[in-house]
Amino acid sequence: MRNARGAGNLLGAFGILGTMNDASQMNGHRVLVDGMMGSGKSTFARALAARTGLPVIHLDVHYWKPGWVRPSDDEWRERQRALLTGEAWIIDGNYNETLALRLERAETVVFLDTPWWLCAGRAFVRGIRKPVGEMPEGCEDSINRRLRDEWGGVGRIWRNRRSEPEYARSEIMRHGSDTTMHVLRSRREARAFLDAVCR
């Protein structure tokens, strides 16, 4: 994994994993945006796509089958493999069980290391706010679904506040050795990264 010019290490669970925040160091045209639920992945991916012209793939849009039916594990893996065949994309989502698939194709990884309590707060607000962006084909939005999924996510964020970053670290170290890694810990760092893309 390519390291920054002494940019320091990812805090907490990422231990000695080197990071870089300078967007001018982006490598290639396949960008993986990762982070906990509520970390701001989709918002960041849309903003990065607007600046780079790269097509954006929101995994949540492609995961659900009509009527909010979950695919089988094999179906989901095959669907992702098809999505990843392109030579240029920004892909966001935190389906950790298939993170290795995305890391095998990614050239740059942006990890949004947003504090867990902020992720939980955003998930709570999303439960009562109409979603922005695409919806999965054949899936209708409803406040009942949002309350169930998003408010249920608040508890998952708290329970997984340590294990999820630890798992991401393990997968990135095992499968992302050829990627350029950027870790953004705040909205200010994300804005600075996006601003640097325009230079």
C-alpha positions in Angstrom: 0.0 0.0 0.0 1.3 3.4 -1.0 2.0 5.7 2.0 1.8 9.4 2.4 4.7 11.8 2.8 4.7 11.2 6.6 1.0 11.8 6.8 0.7 9.7 9.9 -1.3 6.6 10.7 -5.0 5.9 10.8 -6.2 6.4 14.3 -7.5 3.6 16.6 -8.1 0.3 15.0 -6.1 0.9 11.9 -2.8 0.9 13.9 0.2 1.2 11.7 -1.6 1.4 8.4 -0.2 4.4 6.5 -2.6 7.0 5.1 -2.5 9.9 2.7 -5.0 12.8 2.4 -3.7 14.7 -0.6 -6.1 14.1 -3.5 -3.4 14.9 -6.0 -2.0 11.5 -5.0 -5.1 9.7 -6.3 -4.0 6.7 -8.3 -5.9 5.4 -11.4 -9.6 5.6 -12.3 -11.2 3.1 -9.9 -12.0 4.5 -6.5 -13.4 2.7 -3.6 -15.2 4.8 -0.9 -15.6 2.9 2.4 -16.6 3.7 6.0 -19.3 2.8 8.5 -23.0 3.3 7.9 -23.7 7.0 8.2 -20.1 8.0 7.5 -21.1 10.0 4.4 -19.9 7.6 1.7 -22.7 8.3 -0.9 -22.5 12.1 -0.4 -18.7 12.0 -0.8 -18.9 9.7 -3.8 -21.4 12.0 -5.6 -19.2 15.0 -4.9 -16.0 13.2 -6.1 -17.9 12.1 -9.3 -18.9 15.6 -10.0 -15.3 16.8 -9.8 -13.7 13.9 -11.7 -16.3 12.9 -14.2 -16.0 9.3 -13.1 -19.2 7.3 -13.0 -20.5 6.5 -9.5 -21.8 3.2 -8.4 -23.9 3.2 -5.1 -23.9 -0.4 -3.9 -27.2 0.1 -2.0 -29.0 0.8 -5.3 -27.7 -2.5 -6.8 -28.1 -4.7 -3.7 -31.8 -4.8 -3.3 -34.1 -6.8 -5.6 -37.6 -5.5 -6.3 -39.8 -5.3 -3.2 -36.7 -4.9 -0.9 -35.8 -8.6 -1.3 -32.2 -9.5 -0.4 -30.2 -11.4 -3.0 -28.4 -14.6 -2.1 -24.7 -14.3 -1.3 -23.8 -15.8 -4.7 -26.1 -13.5 -6.5 -24.6 -10.5 -4.7 -21.1 -11.5 -5.5 -21.8 -12.0 -9.2 -23.7 -8.7 -9.4 -20.7 -6.9 -7.9 -18.2 -8.6 -10.2 -20.3 -7.4 -13.1 -20.3 -3.8 -11.7 -16.5 -3.9 -11.2 -15.6 -4.9 -14.7 -15.4 -1.3 -15.9 -12.1 0.5 -16.1 -13.3 3.7 -14.5 -15.7 4.1 -11.5 -16.3 5.4 -8.0 -18.0 2.7 -5.8 -19.4 3.3 -2.4 -20.9 0.9 0.2 -19.9 -1.0 3.3 -20.8 -4.6 2.5 -17.8 -5.9 4.4 -18.3 -9.5 3.5 -17.5 -8.6 -0.1 -14.9 -5.9 0.5 -12.2 -8.1 -0.9 -13.9 -8.2 -4.3 -13.8 -4.4 -4.5 -10.2 -4.1 -3.2 -9.0 -6.5 -5.9 -10.1 -3.9 -8.6 -9.7 -0.6 -6.8 -6.7 1.6 -7.4 -7.5 4.2 -4.8 -9.3 3.7 -1.5 -10.9 6.6 0.4 -11.8 5.5 4.0 -14.2 7.9 5.8 -13.1 7.5 9.4 -16.1 9.4 10.8 -16.7 9.1 14.6 -19.2 6.5 15.3 -21.5 8.8 17.3 -21.7 11.1 14.2 -22.5 8.1 12.0 -25.3 7.1 14.5 -26.7 10.6 14.5 -26.9 10.7 10.7 -28.6 7.3 10.6 -31.2 8.6 13.1 -31.9 11.7 11.0 -32.2 9.6 7.8 -35.0 7.6 9.4 -37.3 10.7 9.2 -35.9 12.3 6.1 -36.7 11.5 2.5 -33.7 9.8 0.9 -31.6 11.7 -1.6 -30.4 10.1 -4.8 -31.4 6.9 -6.6 -33.6 4.2 -5.1 -33.3 0.5 -6.0 -35.4 -0.6 -8.9 -38.8 -1.8 -7.9 -38.4 -0.6 -4.3 -40.8 2.0 -2.8 -39.7 4.4 -0.1 -41.7 4.5 3.1 -41.2 6.1 6.5 -41.8 2.7 8.1 -39.0 1.1 6.1 -36.7 4.1 6.9 -37.4 4.0 10.6 -36.8 0.2 10.7 -33.6 0.2 8.7 -32.0 3.5 9.7 -33.0 3.5 13.4 -32.0 -0.2 13.6 -28.7 0.9 12.1 -28.0 3.2 15.1 -27.7 0.1 17.3 -25.6 -1.7 14.8 -23.2 1.3 14.5 -22.7 1.3 18.3 -22.2 -2.5 18.5 -19.8 -2.5 15.6 -17.9 0.7 16.3 -14.7 -1.2 16.9 -15.1 -4.5 15.0 -16.1 -2.9 11.7 -12.9 -0.7 11.4 -10.8 -3.6 12.5 -12.3 -5.8 9.8 -11.8 -3.1 7.2 -8.2 -2.8 8.3 -7.6 -6.5 8.0 -9.2 -6.7 4.5 -7.3 -3.6 3.2 -4.0 -4.9 4.5 -4.6 -8.4 2.9 -6.1 -7.3 -0.4 -5.3 -3.6 -0.9 -1.5 -3.7 -1.1 -1.5 -2.1 -4.5 -3.9 0.7 -3.7 -3.4 4.3 -2.7 -5.1 4.8 0.7 -6.6 8.1 1.9 -8.2 8.4 5.3 -10.5 11.4 5.9 -11.5 11.9 9.5 -13.7 15.0 9.3 -16.0 17.0 7.0 -13.2 19.6 6.8 -10.7 16.9 5.6 -13.2 15.7 3.0 -13.8 19.2 1.7 -10.0 19.7 1.4 -9.6 16.5 -0.4 -12.4 17.4 -2.9 -11.0 20.8 -3.4 -7.6 19.3 -4.2 -9.2 17.2 -7.0 -10.0 20.4 -8.8 -6.5 21.7 -8.9 
